[in-house]
Amino acid sequence: MKKISAGLALALMTTLVFAFKAGTADLDKTKWLIGTWEQKTARGSVFETWTKASPKEFHGKSYVLKEKDTLVFENIKLVQQTDGLFYIPTVKNQNGGKPVSFKAKTVSASEMVFENPEHDFPQQISYKQINKDSLVAEISGTVKGKFKAQKFQMRRKN
């Protein structure tokens, strides 16, 4: 087995560190999403909770609290892959229970926009941080040739 020089070893380690950091850069910008968010509606409150599952993956779930029951209607993965950041929801009673991938089009310190032009609806999902305790999520796209959008104004739960 050949020995490598200290300089080459340092260069390899530096390259690996930069590759790891570059591989998580977009996901790192979205850390503000972690926590529990609530949207109050006339029919009750809708919640979205995000946790850090690993350095390259966040897990989210959307749910409604009804009396003592938690009714989860969507599980989400926000995954940093080598070719970008992906928003991957699995929605109860949709798409045959299979996940659908949306690739990041825009990721900044306060906004992220994901697209999947092949999906029936939505084709775009976005989150915009208004301040540290409020965000607006939006799903949008075309249905039967007509543009449709739905906004969710959410506040951070403490």
PyMOL CGO cylinders between C-alpha atoms (Angstrom):
from pymol import cmd
from pymol.cgo import CYLINDER

trace = [
    CYLINDER, 0.00, 0.00, 0.00, 1.34, 3.41, -0.97, 0.3, 1, 1, 1, 1, 1, 1,
    CYLINDER, 1.34, 3.41, -0.97, 1.69, 6.22, 1.52, 0.3, 1, 1, 1, 1, 1, 1,
    CYLINDER, 1.69, 6.22, 1.52, 0.31, 9.61, 0.57, 0.3, 1, 1, 1, 1, 1, 1,
    CYLINDER, 0.31, 9.61, 0.57, 1.98, 12.84, 1.47, 0.3, 1, 1, 1, 1, 1, 1,
    CYLINDER, 1.98, 12.84, 1.47, 0.64, 15.05, 4.23, 0.3, 1, 1, 1, 1, 1, 1,
    CYLINDER, 0.64, 15.05, 4.23, -0.05, 17.76, 1.63, 0.3, 1, 1, 1, 1, 1, 1,
    CYLINDER, -0.05, 17.76, 1.63, -2.11, 15.39, -0.52, 0.3, 1, 1, 1, 1, 1, 1,
    CYLINDER, -2.11, 15.39, -0.52, -3.98, 14.09, 2.54, 0.3, 1, 1, 1, 1, 1, 1,
    CYLINDER, -3.98, 14.09, 2.54, -4.80, 17.67, 3.58, 0.3, 1, 1, 1, 1, 1, 1,
    CYLINDER, -4.80, 17.67, 3.58, -5.97, 18.50, 0.04, 0.3, 1, 1, 1, 1, 1, 1,
    CYLINDER, -5.97, 18.50, 0.04, -8.22, 15.41, -0.02, 0.3, 1, 1, 1, 1, 1, 1,
    CYLINDER, -8.22, 15.41, -0.02, -9.71, 16.23, 3.38, 0.3, 1, 1, 1, 1, 1, 1,
    CYLINDER, -9.71, 16.23, 3.38, -10.33, 19.84, 2.35, 0.3, 1, 1, 1, 1, 1, 1,
    CYLINDER, -10.33, 19.84, 2.35, -12.01, 18.67, -0.86, 0.3, 1, 1, 1, 1, 1, 1,
    CYLINDER, -12.01, 18.67, -0.86, -14.25, 16.28, 1.09, 0.3, 1, 1, 1, 1, 1, 1,
    CYLINDER, -14.25, 16.28, 1.09, -15.22, 18.98, 3.59, 0.3, 1, 1, 1, 1, 1, 1,
    CYLINDER, -15.22, 18.98, 3.59, -16.08, 21.44, 0.80, 0.3, 1, 1, 1, 1, 1, 1,
    CYLINDER, -16.08, 21.44, 0.80, -18.01, 18.75, -1.09, 0.3, 1, 1, 1, 1, 1, 1,
    CYLINDER, -18.01, 18.75, -1.09, -19.99, 17.93, 2.07, 0.3, 1, 1, 1, 1, 1, 1,
    CYLINDER, -19.99, 17.93, 2.07, -20.70, 21.61, 2.77, 0.3, 1, 1, 1, 1, 1, 1,
    CYLINDER, -20.70, 21.61, 2.77, -21.70, 22.25, -0.87, 0.3, 1, 1, 1, 1, 1, 1,
    CYLINDER, -21.70, 22.25, -0.87, -23.94, 19.19, -0.66, 0.3, 1, 1, 1, 1, 1, 1,
    CYLINDER, -23.94, 19.19, -0.66, -25.85, 20.70, 2.26, 0.3, 1, 1, 1, 1, 1, 1,
    CYLINDER, -25.85, 20.70, 2.26, -25.67, 24.40, 1.37, 0.3, 1, 1, 1, 1, 1, 1,
    CYLINDER, -25.67, 24.40, 1.37, -29.25, 24.73, 0.09, 0.3, 1, 1, 1, 1, 1, 1,
    CYLINDER, -29.25, 24.73, 0.09, -30.68, 22.69, 2.95, 0.3, 1, 1, 1, 1, 1, 1,
    CYLINDER, -30.68, 22.69, 2.95, -28.73, 24.79, 5.47, 0.3, 1, 1, 1, 1, 1, 1,
    CYLINDER, -28.73, 24.79, 5.47, -30.45, 27.93, 4.12, 0.3, 1, 1, 1, 1, 1, 1,
    CYLINDER, -30.45, 27.93, 4.12, -33.83, 26.46, 5.08, 0.3, 1, 1, 1, 1, 1, 1,
    CYLINDER, -33.83, 26.46, 5.08, -33.12, 25.85, 8.79, 0.3, 1, 1, 1, 1, 1, 1,
    CYLINDER, -33.12, 25.85, 8.79, -35.63, 28.59, 9.66, 0.3, 1, 1, 1, 1, 1, 1,
    CYLINDER, -35.63, 28.59, 9.66, -38.36, 26.12, 8.65, 0.3, 1, 1, 1, 1, 1, 1,
    CYLINDER, -38.36, 26.12, 8.65, -37.61, 23.77, 11.57, 0.3, 1, 1, 1, 1, 1, 1,
    CYLINDER, -37.61, 23.77, 11.57, -40.29, 23.87, 14.24, 0.3, 1, 1, 1, 1, 1, 1,
    CYLINDER, -40.29, 23.87, 14.24, -44.07, 23.81, 14.36, 0.3, 1, 1, 1, 1, 1, 1,
    CYLINDER, -44.07, 23.81, 14.36, -46.22, 26.19, 12.34, 0.3, 1, 1, 1, 1, 1, 1,
    CYLINDER, -46.22, 26.19, 12.34, -49.97, 26.80, 12.63, 0.3, 1, 1, 1, 1, 1, 1,
    CYLINDER, -49.97, 26.80, 12.63, -52.64, 28.17, 10.35, 0.3, 1, 1, 1, 1, 1, 1,
    CYLINDER, -52.64, 28.17, 10.35, -55.93, 28.95, 12.08, 0.3, 1, 1, 1, 1, 1, 1,
    CYLINDER, -55.93, 28.95, 12.08, -59.00, 28.42, 9.91, 0.3, 1, 1, 1, 1, 1, 1,
    CYLINDER, -59.00, 28.42, 9.91, -62.75, 28.56, 10.46, 0.3, 1, 1, 1, 1, 1, 1,
    CYLINDER, -62.75, 28.56, 10.46, -62.72, 24.75, 10.74, 0.3, 1, 1, 1, 1, 1, 1,
    CYLINDER, -62.72, 24.75, 10.74, -59.85, 24.59, 13.20, 0.3, 1, 1, 1, 1, 1, 1,
    CYLINDER, -59.85, 24.59, 13.20, -56.06, 24.69, 13.09, 0.3, 1, 1, 1, 1, 1, 1,
    CYLINDER, -56.06, 24.69, 13.09, -53.75, 23.11, 10.54, 0.3, 1, 1, 1, 1, 1, 1,
    CYLINDER, -53.75, 23.11, 10.54, -50.18, 22.43, 11.67, 0.3, 1, 1, 1, 1, 1, 1,
    CYLINDER, -50.18, 22.43, 11.67, -46.94, 21.74, 9.86, 0.3, 1, 1, 1, 1, 1, 1,
    CYLINDER, -46.94, 21.74, 9.86, -44.00, 20.44, 11.88, 0.3, 1, 1, 1, 1, 1, 1,
    CYLINDER, -44.00, 20.44, 11.88, -40.42, 20.18, 10.59, 0.3, 1, 1, 1, 1, 1, 1,
    CYLINDER, -40.42, 20.18, 10.59, -37.46, 18.36, 12.18, 0.3, 1, 1, 1, 1, 1, 1,
    CYLINDER, -37.46, 18.36, 12.18, -33.85, 17.78, 11.11, 0.3, 1, 1, 1, 1, 1, 1,
    CYLINDER, -33.85, 17.78, 11.11, -33.52, 14.05, 10.35, 0.3, 1, 1, 1, 1, 1, 1,
    CYLINDER, -33.52, 14.05, 10.35, -29.88, 14.20, 9.19, 0.3, 1, 1, 1, 1, 1, 1,
    CYLINDER, -29.88, 14.20, 9.19, -27.38, 16.73, 7.78, 0.3, 1, 1, 1, 1, 1, 1,
    CYLINDER, -27.38, 16.73, 7.78, -28.97, 16.19, 4.35, 0.3, 1, 1, 1, 1, 1, 1,
    CYLINDER, -28.97, 16.19, 4.35, -32.64, 15.67, 5.21, 0.3, 1, 1, 1, 1, 1, 1,
    CYLINDER, -32.64, 15.67, 5.21, -35.51, 17.37, 7.04, 0.3, 1, 1, 1, 1, 1, 1,
    CYLINDER, -35.51, 17.37, 7.04, -38.82, 15.66, 7.74, 0.3, 1, 1, 1, 1, 1, 1,
    CYLINDER, -38.82, 15.66, 7.74, -42.12, 17.47, 7.79, 0.3, 1, 1, 1, 1, 1, 1,
    CYLINDER, -42.12, 17.47, 7.79, -45.73, 16.57, 8.40, 0.3, 1, 1, 1, 1, 1, 1,
    CYLINDER, -45.73, 16.57, 8.40, -48.98, 18.43, 7.95, 0.3, 1, 1, 1, 1, 1, 1,
    CYLINDER, -48.98, 18.43, 7.95, -51.78, 17.54, 10.31, 0.3, 1, 1, 1, 1, 1, 1,
    CYLINDER, -51.78, 17.54, 10.31, -54.95, 18.61, 12.05, 0.3, 1, 1, 1, 1, 1, 1,
    CYLINDER, -54.95, 18.61, 12.05, -55.65, 18.13, 15.76, 0.3, 1, 1, 1, 1, 1, 1,
    CYLINDER, -55.65, 18.13, 15.76, -59.23, 16.98, 16.21, 0.3, 1, 1, 1, 1, 1, 1,
    CYLINDER, -59.23, 16.98, 16.21, -60.14, 16.50, 19.85, 0.3, 1, 1, 1, 1, 1, 1,
    CYLINDER, -60.14, 16.50, 19.85, -57.49, 14.02, 21.07, 0.3, 1, 1, 1, 1, 1, 1,
    CYLINDER, -57.49, 14.02, 21.07, -56.61, 12.69, 17.60, 0.3, 1, 1, 1, 1, 1, 1,
    CYLINDER, -56.61, 12.69, 17.60, -53.84, 13.82, 15.30, 0.3, 1, 1, 1, 1, 1, 1,
    CYLINDER, -53.84, 13.82, 15.30, -54.89, 13.43, 11.68, 0.3, 1, 1, 1, 1, 1, 1,
    CYLINDER, -54.89, 13.43, 11.68, -51.77, 13.44, 9.48, 0.3, 1, 1, 1, 1, 1, 1,
    CYLINDER, -51.77, 13.44, 9.48, -52.60, 14.16, 5.87, 0.3, 1, 1, 1, 1, 1, 1,
    CYLINDER, -52.60, 14.16, 5.87, -49.14, 14.76, 4.43, 0.3, 1, 1, 1, 1, 1, 1,
    CYLINDER, -49.14, 14.76, 4.43, -45.60, 13.57, 5.16, 0.3, 1, 1, 1, 1, 1, 1,
    CYLINDER, -45.60, 13.57, 5.16, -42.77, 15.52, 3.57, 0.3, 1, 1, 1, 1, 1, 1,
    CYLINDER, -42.77, 15.52, 3.57, -39.05, 15.05, 3.07, 0.3, 1, 1, 1, 1, 1, 1,
    CYLINDER, -39.05, 15.05, 3.07, -36.76, 17.94, 2.21, 0.3, 1, 1, 1, 1, 1, 1,
    CYLINDER, -36.76, 17.94, 2.21, -33.71, 16.16, 0.82, 0.3, 1, 1, 1, 1, 1, 1,
    CYLINDER, -33.71, 16.16, 0.82, -30.35, 17.52, -0.34, 0.3, 1, 1, 1, 1, 1, 1,
    CYLINDER, -30.35, 17.52, -0.34, -29.15, 15.36, -3.22, 0.3, 1, 1, 1, 1, 1, 1,
    CYLINDER, -29.15, 15.36, -3.22, -26.12, 15.81, -5.44, 0.3, 1, 1, 1, 1, 1, 1,
    CYLINDER, -26.12, 15.81, -5.44, -28.27, 17.35, -8.19, 0.3, 1, 1, 1, 1, 1, 1,
    CYLINDER, -28.27, 17.35, -8.19, -30.19, 19.75, -5.95, 0.3, 1, 1, 1, 1, 1, 1,
    CYLINDER, -30.19, 19.75, -5.95, -32.66, 20.17, -3.12, 0.3, 1, 1, 1, 1, 1, 1,
    CYLINDER, -32.66, 20.17, -3.12, -35.93, 18.21, -3.37, 0.3, 1, 1, 1, 1, 1, 1,
    CYLINDER, -35.93, 18.21, -3.37, -39.29, 18.62, -1.66, 0.3, 1, 1, 1, 1, 1, 1,
    CYLINDER, -39.29, 18.62, -1.66, -40.91, 15.17, -1.58, 0.3, 1, 1, 1, 1, 1, 1,
    CYLINDER, -40.91, 15.17, -1.58, -44.46, 15.00, -0.19, 0.3, 1, 1, 1, 1, 1, 1,
    CYLINDER, -44.46, 15.00, -0.19, -46.54, 11.88, 0.29, 0.3, 1, 1, 1, 1, 1, 1,
    CYLINDER, -46.54, 11.88, 0.29, -50.19, 12.89, 0.54, 0.3, 1, 1, 1, 1, 1, 1,
    CYLINDER, -50.19, 12.89, 0.54, -52.84, 10.59, 1.94, 0.3, 1, 1, 1, 1, 1, 1,
    CYLINDER, -52.84, 10.59, 1.94, -55.27, 9.40, -0.77, 0.3, 1, 1, 1, 1, 1, 1,
    CYLINDER, -55.27, 9.40, -0.77, -53.29, 11.02, -3.62, 0.3, 1, 1, 1, 1, 1, 1,
    CYLINDER, -53.29, 11.02, -3.62, -50.88, 9.64, -6.23, 0.3, 1, 1, 1, 1, 1, 1,
    CYLINDER, -50.88, 9.64, -6.23, -51.59, 6.10, -5.11, 0.3, 1, 1, 1, 1, 1, 1,
    CYLINDER, -51.59, 6.10, -5.11, -49.90, 6.87, -1.77, 0.3, 1, 1, 1, 1, 1, 1,
    CYLINDER, -49.90, 6.87, -1.77, -46.57, 7.36, -3.56, 0.3, 1, 1, 1, 1, 1, 1,
    CYLINDER, -46.57, 7.36, -3.56, -44.23, 10.32, -3.00, 0.3, 1, 1, 1, 1, 1, 1,
    CYLINDER, -44.23, 10.32, -3.00, -43.87, 13.02, -5.67, 0.3, 1, 1, 1, 1, 1, 1,
    CYLINDER, -43.87, 13.02, -5.67, -40.60, 14.95, -6.12, 0.3, 1, 1, 1, 1, 1, 1,
    CYLINDER, -40.60, 14.95, -6.12, -40.38, 18.69, -6.67, 0.3, 1, 1, 1, 1, 1, 1,
    CYLINDER, -40.38, 18.69, -6.67, -36.94, 20.10, -7.47, 0.3, 1, 1, 1, 1, 1, 1,
    CYLINDER, -36.94, 20.10, -7.47, -35.79, 23.42, -6.02, 0.3, 1, 1, 1, 1, 1, 1,
    CYLINDER, -35.79, 23.42, -6.02, -35.85, 26.28, -8.49, 0.3, 1, 1, 1, 1, 1, 1,
    CYLINDER, -35.85, 26.28, -8.49, -35.01, 28.96, -5.90, 0.3, 1, 1, 1, 1, 1, 1,
    CYLINDER, -35.01, 28.96, -5.90, -33.44, 28.60, -2.46, 0.3, 1, 1, 1, 1, 1, 1,
    CYLINDER, -33.44, 28.60, -2.46, -32.42, 31.61, -0.40, 0.3, 1, 1, 1, 1, 1, 1,
    CYLINDER, -32.42, 31.61, -0.40, -32.20, 32.44, 3.29, 0.3, 1, 1, 1, 1, 1, 1,
    CYLINDER, -32.20, 32.44, 3.29, -35.91, 33.37, 3.32, 0.3, 1, 1, 1, 1, 1, 1,
    CYLINDER, -35.91, 33.37, 3.32, -37.56, 31.66, 0.36, 0.3, 1, 1, 1, 1, 1, 1,
    CYLINDER, -37.56, 31.66, 0.36, -37.71, 28.36, -1.46, 0.3, 1, 1, 1, 1, 1, 1,
    CYLINDER, -37.71, 28.36, -1.46, -39.59, 27.44, -4.61, 0.3, 1, 1, 1, 1, 1, 1,
    CYLINDER, -39.59, 27.44, -4.61, -39.96, 23.87, -5.86, 0.3, 1, 1, 1, 1, 1, 1,
    CYLINDER, -39.96, 23.87, -5.86, -41.32, 22.74, -9.22, 0.3, 1, 1, 1, 1, 1, 1,
    CYLINDER, -41.32, 22.74, -9.22, -42.59, 19.62, -10.92, 0.3, 1, 1, 1, 1, 1, 1,
    CYLINDER, -42.59, 19.62, -10.92, -44.18, 20.63, -14.25, 0.3, 1, 1, 1, 1, 1, 1,
    CYLINDER, -44.18, 20.63, -14.25, -45.30, 17.03, -14.87, 0.3, 1, 1, 1, 1, 1, 1,
    CYLINDER, -45.30, 17.03, -14.87, -47.46, 16.83, -11.73, 0.3, 1, 1, 1, 1, 1, 1,
    CYLINDER, -47.46, 16.83, -11.73, -51.23, 17.33, -12.08, 0.3, 1, 1, 1, 1, 1, 1,
    CYLINDER, -51.23, 17.33, -12.08, -51.56, 19.85, -9.24, 0.3, 1, 1, 1, 1, 1, 1,
    CYLINDER, -51.56, 19.85, -9.24, -49.73, 21.61, -7.83, 0.3, 1, 1, 1, 1, 1, 1,
    CYLINDER, -49.73, 21.61, -7.83, -46.81, 22.14, -10.17, 0.3, 1, 1, 1, 1, 1, 1,
    CYLINDER, -46.81, 22.14, -10.17, -45.16, 24.60, -7.80, 0.3, 1, 1, 1, 1, 1, 1,
    CYLINDER, -45.16, 24.60, -7.80, -44.74, 24.70, -4.01, 0.3, 1, 1, 1, 1, 1, 1,
    CYLINDER, -44.74, 24.70, -4.01, -43.18, 27.65, -2.25, 0.3, 1, 1, 1, 1, 1, 1,
    CYLINDER, -43.18, 27.65, -2.25, -42.37, 28.84, 1.27, 0.3, 1, 1, 1, 1, 1, 1,
    CYLINDER, -42.37, 28.84, 1.27, -41.52, 32.43, 2.11, 0.3, 1, 1, 1, 1, 1, 1,
    CYLINDER, -41.52, 32.43, 2.11, -40.37, 33.51, 5.53, 0.3, 1, 1, 1, 1, 1, 1,
    CYLINDER, -40.37, 33.51, 5.53, -42.02, 36.82, 6.44, 0.3, 1, 1, 1, 1, 1, 1,
    CYLINDER, -42.02, 36.82, 6.44, -40.21, 37.11, 9.78, 0.3, 1, 1, 1, 1, 1, 1,
    CYLINDER, -40.21, 37.11, 9.78, -38.85, 34.59, 12.31, 0.3, 1, 1, 1, 1, 1, 1,
    CYLINDER, -38.85, 34.59, 12.31, -42.38, 33.73, 13.48, 0.3, 1, 1, 1, 1, 1, 1,
    CYLINDER, -42.38, 33.73, 13.48, -44.39, 33.81, 10.27, 0.3, 1, 1, 1, 1, 1, 1,
    CYLINDER, -44.39, 33.81, 10.27, -44.31, 32.29, 6.80, 0.3, 1, 1, 1, 1, 1, 1,
    CYLINDER, -44.31, 32.29, 6.80, -46.51, 31.97, 3.74, 0.3, 1, 1, 1, 1, 1, 1,
    CYLINDER, -46.51, 31.97, 3.74, -46.63, 28.64, 1.94, 0.3, 1, 1, 1, 1, 1, 1,
    CYLINDER, -46.63, 28.64, 1.94, -48.27, 28.44, -1.45, 0.3, 1, 1, 1, 1, 1, 1,
    CYLINDER, -48.27, 28.44, -1.45, -49.24, 25.68, -3.86, 0.3, 1, 1, 1, 1, 1, 1,
    CYLINDER, -49.24, 25.68, -3.86, -49.99, 26.70, -7.42, 0.3, 1, 1, 1, 1, 1, 1,
    CYLINDER, -49.99, 26.70, -7.42, -50.31, 25.49, -10.96, 0.3, 1, 1, 1, 1, 1, 1,
    CYLINDER, -50.31, 25.49, -10.96, -52.69, 24.90, -13.82, 0.3, 1, 1, 1, 1, 1, 1,
    CYLINDER, -52.69, 24.90, -13.82, -55.83, 22.78, -13.55, 0.3, 1, 1, 1, 1, 1, 1,
    CYLINDER, -55.83, 22.78, -13.55, -57.76, 22.18, -16.80, 0.3, 1, 1, 1, 1, 1, 1,
    CYLINDER, -57.76, 22.18, -16.80, -56.01, 25.14, -18.38, 0.3, 1, 1, 1, 1, 1, 1,
    CYLINDER, -56.01, 25.14, -18.38, -56.76, 27.56, -15.54, 0.3, 1, 1, 1, 1, 1, 1,
    CYLINDER, -56.76, 27.56, -15.54, -54.23, 28.91, -13.05, 0.3, 1, 1, 1, 1, 1, 1,
    CYLINDER, -54.23, 28.91, -13.05, -55.00, 28.07, -9.43, 0.3, 1, 1, 1, 1, 1, 1,
    CYLINDER, -55.00, 28.07, -9.43, -53.17, 29.03, -6.23, 0.3, 1, 1, 1, 1, 1, 1,
    CYLINDER, -53.17, 29.03, -6.23, -53.74, 28.44, -2.55, 0.3, 1, 1, 1, 1, 1, 1,
    CYLINDER, -53.74, 28.44, -2.55, -51.86, 30.32, 0.20, 0.3, 1, 1, 1, 1, 1, 1,
    CYLINDER, -51.86, 30.32, 0.20, -51.29, 29.18, 3.77, 0.3, 1, 1, 1, 1, 1, 1,
    CYLINDER, -51.29, 29.18, 3.77, -50.32, 31.93, 6.21, 0.3, 1, 1, 1, 1, 1, 1,
    CYLINDER, -50.32, 31.93, 6.21, -48.69, 30.27, 9.19, 0.3, 1, 1, 1, 1, 1, 1,
    CYLINDER, -48.69, 30.27, 9.19, -47.32, 31.40, 12.53, 0.3, 1, 1, 1, 1, 1, 1,
    CYLINDER, -47.32, 31.40, 12.53, -44.65, 29.66, 14.58, 0.3, 1, 1, 1, 1, 1, 1,
    CYLINDER, -44.65, 29.66, 14.58, -45.93, 27.79, 17.63, 0.3, 1, 1, 1, 1, 1, 1,
    CYLINDER, -45.93, 27.79, 17.63, -43.88, 28.07, 20.81, 0.3, 1, 1, 1, 1, 1, 1,
]
cmd.load_cgo(trace, "trace")
